[in-house]
Amino acid sequence: MSDILIVDDERDIRELISDILKDEGFTTRLASNSDECMEQINAEPPGLMILDIWLKDSRMDGIDILKATKRDNPDIPIVIISGHGNIEIAVAAIKQGAYDFIEKPFNIDQLMVVITRAMETSRLRRENNELRRRDVSSAEMLGSSSAFKALKSNLEKVTKSNGRVMLTGPGGAGKEIAARFIHANSDRANAPFIVVNSASIEPERMEEVLFGRETAERGVEPGLLEQAHGGVIYFDEVADMPLGTQSKILRVLVDQQFQRVGGSDNVRVDIRVISSSNRDLQAEIDIGNFRQELYHRLNVVPITVPSLEDRREDIPELAEAFIAKFNRDQGLPLRELTGEAKALLQTMPWPGNVRQLKNVVERILILGNDNGPIDASELPQQSEPEGDGAGVILSAGLATLPLREARELFEREYLMTQINRFGGNISRTATFVGMERSALHRKLKSLGIVTSNKTGARVAHVDEVADEQA
């Protein structure tokens, strides 16, 4: 996409510009009317287009071609050629997205300055897109737990399709990383990935941000939907989107087109939609906060992103990856984690999930006193957990219990800690604690601990114990 398409109904003008550009080392293509122009663009988008405002014997004039090109190929810089008396129209074209305009009869030096600058703009855009495509760190998926492997398998299944995906899971679990993984491994990887932070955009500005606007003073200002053309738009925490905007987004999904705020032209878009929510959207529908029709449109392929609690085996790998990233990006110390630190990280509660783990690692690296290994003493102090006894931190009340009860409580919480640490894998837990697998099973049964590869360990309910004894 490094050649220049010259569109003018006057043969002498087309060939003169072409000869000048060829002398400067550019490659050119020529079109005498709108049909030839659109055929050339559809065959291979040019690096730049020089476009005459008036085209005799054409279905479309220069403004129509400009609008169509900016709609489908917004990165192509377009230089308008304008004759005497057409300056106002040329200025209007600039507001519609043209890069610049040159008045006929044109000065060759002026022409070359404008074209050289426009081609540089085109080159920088291509390089930025390529760098964005190569920057896969924001889409890198790390882990080896069964929960993570199931997630990655589901994501890989949808990368090559165009189906809409709904990612659900707690805040901080990595829903945006999952969305970026889909984009980076899809056929749209070279196209934009645009994030709509539904919770952070003021409701009264939501439609302007999404659809863009047209004003006499500032011309066309593309919105996020238009910027995502050809690529992916990601609605982060879609439940926070205002109801009125939900209706309009639903219409976009049906028609694949919309009108900018203040505009009258239909803007066509080719986008893949990925959404996320940490709320129960069905419950939001029941109380009238979310439109059921939109939910069904967005929830074509539902994928659950597991919490960090459900993938504790991955914690050391994630922590080490964060250490390497902070060293690379911020120059923070490249420190190792001791075995005790890894074990403690795996047993800590993580209500903020992967995001919280990342913050903890960054804080340790910033406040650390040296470049030596990170030991358990540098990790945040943990508070006693709440809940039904399924926590992973020893109770402060051990000292007040008789020895037999304290030992039983310690064994229960210790074994639950290790089982959760190893993702519910009894064989690995038995090896670590130094017990035979069969002996560990008997011990867990005597302590009333129920295990699962999906949920880890928990204390059995009374009716479960009764059923087991029966």
C-alpha positions in Angstrom: 0.0 0.0 0.0 2.7 2.5 -1.0 1.5 3.7 -4.5 -0.5 6.8 -5.3 -3.9 6.7 -7.0 -4.6 9.8 -9.2 -8.3 10.5 -9.9 -9.1 13.2 -12.4 -11.4 13.4 -15.5 -8.8 15.4 -17.5 -6.2 13.1 -19.0 -3.5 15.8 -19.3 -3.8 16.5 -15.6 -3.6 12.8 -14.6 -0.6 12.1 -16.7 1.2 15.3 -15.7 0.9 14.5 -12.0 1.8 10.9 -12.7 5.0 11.9 -14.6 6.0 14.3 -11.8 5.6 11.6 -9.2 7.4 8.9 -11.1 10.3 11.3 -11.5 10.4 11.5 -7.7 10.4 7.7 -7.4 6.7 7.1 -6.6 4.5 4.4 -8.2 1.2 5.6 -9.6 -2.2 4.4 -10.7 -4.7 6.4 -12.7 -8.5 6.6 -12.8 -10.7 8.9 -14.9 -14.1 8.5 -13.1 -15.6 7.2 -9.9 -16.2 3.6 -11.1 -12.5 3.2 -12.1 -11.5 4.8 -8.8 -13.6 2.5 -6.6 -12.4 -0.5 -8.6 -8.8 0.5 -8.0 -9.4 1.0 -4.3 -11.2 -2.3 -3.9 -8.5 -4.2 -5.8 -5.7 -2.8 -3.6 -6.0 0.3 -1.3 -3.4 2.9 -2.3 -0.9 4.6 0.0 -2.4 7.9 -0.9 -5.1 9.3 -3.3 -5.1 12.6 -5.3 -8.7 13.3 -6.0 -10.4 16.0 -8.2 -13.6 17.5 -6.7 -15.4 17.5 -10.0 -15.5 14.4 -12.2 -17.5 14.6 -15.4 -19.6 11.6 -16.5 -19.3 9.9 -13.1 -21.8 8.4 -10.8 -20.1 10.0 -7.8 -18.3 13.3 -7.4 -15.2 13.8 -5.4 -17.0 14.4 -2.1 -18.9 11.1 -2.5 -15.7 9.2 -3.2 -14.1 10.9 -0.2 -16.9 9.8 2.1 -17.0 6.2 0.8 -13.2 5.9 1.0 -13.0 7.3 4.5 -15.8 5.0 5.6 -14.2 1.8 4.3 -10.5 2.7 4.3 -10.0 5.5 6.9 -6.2 5.3 6.9 -5.8 6.4 3.2 -4.7 10.1 3.1 -6.6 11.9 0.4 -5.4 15.1 -1.2 -8.1 17.1 -2.9 -7.5 19.0 -6.2 -9.7 22.0 -6.5 -10.2 24.5 -9.4 -11.0 28.2 -9.1 -14.3 28.8 -7.3 -14.2 25.5 -5.5 -12.3 26.6 -2.4 -15.3 26.5 -0.1 -16.1 22.9 -1.3 -12.4 22.0 -0.8 -12.6 23.3 2.8 -15.7 21.3 3.4 -13.8 18.2 2.1 -11.1 18.8 4.7 -13.8 18.7 7.3 -15.0 15.4 5.8 -11.5 13.9 6.4 -9.4 15.0 3.4 -5.7 15.4 4.3 -5.2 18.7 2.3 -6.2 20.4 -0.9 -4.3 21.9 -3.8 -5.8 24.6 -6.0 -5.5 24.4 -9.8 -3.3 25.4 -11.6 -1.0 23.9 -9.0 2.6 24.7 -8.2 4.8 21.6 -8.6 6.9 22.4 -5.5 3.7 22.9 -3.5 2.3 19.6 -4.8 5.4 17.7 -3.8 5.5 19.1 -0.3 1.9 18.1 0.3 2.3 14.6 -1.2 5.6 13.9 0.6 4.0 14.9 3.9 0.9 12.9 3.2 2.9 9.8 2.2 4.9 10.1 5.5 1.7 10.2 7.4 0.5 7.0 5.5 3.8 5.3 6.3 3.7 6.1 10.0 0.1 4.8 10.2 1.2 1.5 8.6 4.1 1.2 11.0 2.0 2.0 14.0 -0.5 -0.7 12.9 2.3 -3.2 12.4 3.8 -2.4 15.8 0.4 -2.7 17.4 0.0 -6.1 15.8 3.4 -7.3 17.0 2.9 -6.1 20.5 1.3 -9.3 21.7 2.3 -8.8 25.4 -1.1 -7.3 26.2 -2.7 -10.4 24.7 -0.3 -13.0 26.2 -2.0 -15.8 28.1 0.0 -17.5 30.8 -0.9 -20.5 32.9 -0.9 -24.3 33.1 -3.8 -25.1 35.4 -6.8 -27.1 34.2 -9.0 -24.0 34.6 -6.7 -21.9 32.5 -6.3 -24.6 29.8 -10.1 -24.9 29.5 -10.3 -21.1 29.1 -7.6 -20.9 26.4 -9.1 -23.8 24.5 -12.5 -22.0 24.4 -10.8 -18.8 23.3 -8.9 -20.6 20.5 -12.1 -22.0 19.2 -13.6 -18.6 18.5 -10.5 -16.8 17.1 -11.2 -17.5 13.5 -14.9 -17.0 13.5 -16.7 -13.7 13.5 -19.1 -14.6 16.2 -19.9 -12.2 19.1 -18.3 -13.3 22.4 -19.5 -12.5 25.9 -16.8 -12.8 28.5 -17.9 -13.2 32.1 -16.0 -13.4 35.3 -15.0 -11.4 38.4 -13.2 -8.0 38.1 -9.5 -8.3 37.5 -9.6 -11.9 36.3 -8.3 -10.9 32.8 -11.4 -10.5 30.6 -9.7 -7.8 28.5 -6.6 -9.9 28.0 -8.9 -12.7 26.8 -10.5 -10.3 24.4 -7.1 -9.1 23.1 -6.1 -12.8 22.7 -9.1 -13.4 20.4 -8.2 -10.3 18.4 -4.5 -11.0 18.1 -5.1 -14.6 16.9 -7.9 -13.7 14.5 -8.0 -12.7 10.8 -8.5 -9.1 12.1 -5.2 -9.0 13.9 -3.9 -6.2 11.7 -7.0 -4.1 12.2 -7.9 -1.9 15.3 -8.8 -3.2 18.7 -11.0 -0.5 20.3 -12.0 -0.6 23.9 -15.2 1.0 25.1 -15.0 1.6 28.9 -18.7 1.6 29.5 -18.4 2.5 33.2 -16.0 5.4 32.7 -17.9 7.3 29.9 -20.4 9.8 31.1 -23.9 8.7 30.1 -24.7 12.0 28.4 -21.6 11.6 26.2 -21.9 7.9 25.4 -23.6 8.3 22.0 -21.2 11.0 20.9 -18.2 8.9 21.9 -19.5 5.8 20.2 -21.1 7.2 17.0 -19.0 10.4 16.5 -20.4 13.7 15.6 -20.7 16.2 12.8 -20.6 20.0 13.3 -20.2 23.0 11.1 -17.3 24.2 13.1 -15.3 21.0 13.4 -16.6 18.8 10.5 -16.6 15.0 11.0 -15.2 13.6 14.3 -15.3 9.7 14.1 -16.5 7.8 17.1 -15.2 4.6 18.5 -17.4 2.4 16.3 -16.0 4.1 13.2 -12.4 3.8 14.5 -13.0 0.0 15.0 -14.0 -0.5 11.3 -12.5 -3.7 10.0 -11.4 -4.8 13.5 -12.8 -5.5 17.0 -14.7 -3.3 19.4 -14.6 -4.5 23.0 -17.4 -3.3 25.3 -15.8 -3.5 28.8 -18.4 -4.0 31.5 -21.3 -3.6 29.1 -23.9 -3.7 31.9 -22.9 -0.1 32.7 -24.1 1.1 29.3 -27.1 3.5 29.5 -30.4 1.9 28.4 -30.9 4.5 25.6 -27.5 3.7 24.1 -28.2 0.0 24.4 -31.1 0.4 22.0 -28.9 2.2 19.4 -26.1 -0.4 19.8 -28.7 -3.1 19.1 -29.7 -1.3 15.9 -26.0 -1.1 14.8 -25.6 -4.9 15.4 -28.6 -5.5 13.2 -27.9 -3.0 10.4 -24.1 -2.7 10.6 -24.6 1.1 10.1 -25.5 4.2 12.0 -25.6 8.0 11.8 -23.2 10.3 13.7 -24.6 12.7 16.2 -25.6 15.8 14.2 -25.2 14.0 10.9 -27.6 12.6 8.3 -25.3 10.2 6.3 -25.4 6.5 7.1 -22.0 5.2 8.2 -21.3 1.5 7.4 -19.0 -0.5 9.7 -17.5 -4.0 9.6 -16.8 -4.8 13.2 -16.5 -7.9 15.5 -18.0 -7.3 18.9 -16.6 -8.7 22.1 -18.3 -7.8 25.4 -17.6 -8.5 29.1 -19.4 -8.2 32.4 -18.7 -9.1 36.0 -22.4 -8.9 36.8 -25.2 -11.4 36.4 -26.7 -9.9 33.2 -29.9 -12.0 33.5 -30.5 -10.4 36.9 -29.8 -7.0 35.3 -32.4 -7.8 32.7 -34.9 -8.9 35.4 -34.7 -5.5 37.2 -34.8 -3.6 33.9 -31.2 -2.4 33.7 -30.3 -4.3 30.6 -32.1 -5.0 27.4 -32.8 -8.7 26.8 -32.6 -8.3 23.0 -29.1 -6.8 23.2 -28.1 -9.6 25.6 -29.1 -12.3 23.1 -27.2 -10.4 20.3 -24.0 -10.1 22.4 -24.2 -13.5 24.1 -23.7 -15.7 21.0 -20.6 -17.4 22.5 -20.5 -17.2 26.3 -17.0 -17.8 27.8 -16.3 -17.7 31.6 -12.9 -16.3 32.7 -11.9 -18.0 36.0 -10.9 -16.2 39.1 -7.4 -16.4 40.4 -8.8 -18.6 43.2 -9.7 -21.2 40.6 -6.2 -21.3 39.1 -3.9 -21.0 42.0 -1.3 -23.3 40.3 -0.7 -20.4 37.9 0.2 -17.8 40.5 4.0 -18.3 40.6 4.2 -18.2 36.7 2.1 -15.1 36.6 4.1 -13.4 39.4 7.4 -14.2 37.6 6.0 -12.8 34.3 5.0 -9.6 36.1 8.5 -9.2 37.6 10.0 -9.6 34.1 7.6 -7.1 32.6 8.2 -4.4 35.3 12.0 -4.9 34.8 11.6 -4.5 31.1 9.1 -1.6 31.1 10.1 0.3 34.3 13.6 -0.8 35.1 12.5 -2.3 38.4 14.8 -5.1 39.9 14.7 -8.5 38.2 14.2 -10.5 41.4 13.5 -14.2 41.9 10.8 -15.6 44.2 11.8 -18.0 47.0 9.9 -21.2 47.3 8.3 -20.0 50.6 7.1 -16.8 48.8 5.6 -18.8 45.9 3.8 -21.1 48.4 2.4 -18.1 50.4 1.3 -16.3 47.2 -0.7 -19.5 46.3 -2.4 -19.6 49.7 -3.4 -15.9 49.9 -6.9 -14.7 49.2 -7.1 -12.7 45.9 -10.4 -10.9 45.8 -8.9 -8.6 43.1 -7.7 -11.6 41.1 -4.8 -11.2 38.6 -5.0 -7.4 38.7 -4.4 -7.5 42.5 -1.5 -9.9 42.1 0.1 -7.6 39.5 -0.2 -4.6 41.9 1.3 -6.6 44.8 4.3 -7.6 42.7 4.8 -4.0 41.6 4.6 -2.7 45.1 7.2 -5.3 46.3 9.6 -4.4 43.6 9.3 -0.6 44.2 9.6 -0.8 48.0 12.1 -3.7 48.2 15.5 -2.9 49.7 17.7 -5.0 47.5 18.0 -7.1 44.4 18.0 -10.4 46.2 15.2 -13.0 46.2 11.8 -12.1 47.3 11.0 -14.0 50.5 7.7 -14.5 52.3 8.4 -11.6 54.8 8.0 -9.1 52.0 4.5 -10.2 51.1 1.4 -8.3 52.5 0.2 -9.4 55.9 -3.0 -11.4 55.6 -6.1 -10.9 57.6 -8.3 -13.8 58.9 -10.8 -14.9 56.3 -14.5 -14.7 56.5 -16.9 -17.4 55.3 -17.7 -21.0 56.1 -14.3 -22.2 57.1 -13.1 -22.7 53.5 -10.3 -20.1 54.0 -6.7 -20.8 53.5 -5.2 -18.9 56.5 -4.7 -20.4 59.9 -7.0 -19.1 62.6 -5.7 -16.9 65.3 -7.9 -18.9 67.8 -5.7 -22.0 67.8 -4.1 -21.1 71.1 -7.4 -21.1 72.9 -8.3 -24.7 71.9 -7.4 -28.0 73.6 -4.6 -29.8 71.8 -6.8 -32.4 70.1 -9.2 -29.8 68.6 -6.3 -27.5 67.7 -4.5 -30.3 65.9 -7.6 -31.3 64.0 -8.3 -27.6 63.0 -4.7 -27.2 62.0 -4.6 -30.4 59.9 -7.9 -29.4 58.2 -6.8 -25.9 57.3 -3.3 -27.0 56.3 -4.5 -29.8 54.0 -7.1 -27.5 52.5 -4.4 -24.9 51.9 -2.2 -27.4 50.0 -5.1 -28.9 48.0 -6.2 -25.4 46.9 -2.6 -24.6 46.1 -2.3 -27.6 43.7 -5.7 -27.0 42.1 -7.4 -29.9 43.7 -4.8 -32.5 42.5 -4.6 -35.1 45.3 -1.5 -36.8 43.9 0.6 -33.7 43.9 -0.7 -32.7 47.3 0.2 -36.1 48.7 3.7 -35.9 47.3 4.2 -32.4 48.8 2.9 -33.2 52.3 4.8 -36.6 52.4 1.8 -38.9 52.6 0.6 -41.9 50.5 -2.3 -41.0 48.3 -4.6 -43.6 50.1 -3.5 -42.3 53.5 -4.3 -38.7 52.4 -7.8 -39.8 51.2 -8.5 -41.4 54.6 -7.2 -38.3 56.4 -9.4 -36.0 54.3 -12.4 -38.2 54.9 -11.8 -38.2 58.7 -11.5 -34.4 58.7 -14.7 -33.9 56.6 -13.0 -32.3 53.6 -14.5 -32.6 50.2 -12.2 -32.1 47.2 -12.8 -31.3 43.5 -10.5 -30.5 40.6 -12.8 -27.5 39.8 -13.4 -26.0 43.3 -10.5 -27.3 45.3 -11.2 -28.2 48.9 -14.0 -27.3 51.2 -15.5 -28.6 54.5 -18.4 -31.1 53.9 -21.9 -30.1 54.8 -23.7 -32.1 57.5 -26.0 -33.9 55.0 -22.9 -34.9 52.9 -21.3 -36.5 56.0 -24.5 -38.3 56.8 -24.8 -39.6 53.3 -21.2 -40.8 53.4 -21.8 -42.6 56.8 -25.0 -44.2 55.4 
